[in-house]
Amino acid sequence: MPGRRRNIHVAQFGTNCAIFVFKDTFEMKFYFVAIFSLILGTAAVFAQGNTNKTITAVQADTLIKNHQGSSNFILIDVRSASEFITERIDKSKNLESSAAYLNDSLDKLDKNKIYLVYCASGGRSPGVCTKMTARNIKTVYNLQSGLSAWKSAGFPTIKGGTGIDSNPVSYLVVKIYPNPVVDLSTIEIDGFTEGEVKIEILNALGSLVISRKMVPGRAITLNGRDLSPGLYFYRLVLPQNQVKSGRFQVAR
């Protein structure tokens, strides 16, 4: 209509610009609210590139077999340590869902790897998966109904050990005290063996963080300040490639 005031707005998008002509202020606000909503919605779609999906036992078995031997795939058991030792899916790593160190351990996970998470019957694992996705871990799968569904489907489990044993030896005893490790702790080996042995310290997912040589009968010192709080394994490797392993905690 002649003489009516128009609202003109120039918007720039990168190297391009656009001129918008509006009848009144209300129309201008309406269009810009719609545009910004579209932008935010698009950003949200791209942010949803992460995968957090619940899968069946059959699908989980397929996922495991497709990634057999791959260092980019990690199977996480979030039950308690006693449940884990009693029975678990082979190659699982134990990250207890109720442990005080859980968040710290999740912060250290490689965001680009693929994770399959399970518990006993599906009550604990979804919460851990949500925490992992919140940390921008790209691919997380939750095993529906947990180990119970896995066994009901007829898939195998293993029992005993720490999950990192290989050719285990029983005649040596490793002592770490005080345990949990807070500051400085002592590592001793009881039992006889000739020559040096190697002791390895691994984090909860089995990644090597410390490797040292030691002589049985002599103690070495473990500095807890060099390790973040959480669950760790020790692995004593003998010259014959026999292994003695166990677990300890680092606290603050």
Secondary structure, 3 states (H helix, E strand, C coil): CCCCCCEEEEEEECCEEEEEEECCHHHHHHHHHHHHHHHHHHHHHHHCCCEEEEECHHHHHHHHHHCCCCCCEEEEECCCHHHHHHCECCCEEECCCCCCCHHHHHHCCCCCCEEEEECCCCCCHHHHHHHHHHCCCCEEEEECCHHHHHHHCCCCCECCCCCCCCCECCCCEEEEECCCECCEEEEEEECCCCCCEEEEEEECCCCEEEEEEECCCCCEEEEHHHCCCEEEEEEEECCCCCEEEEEEEECC
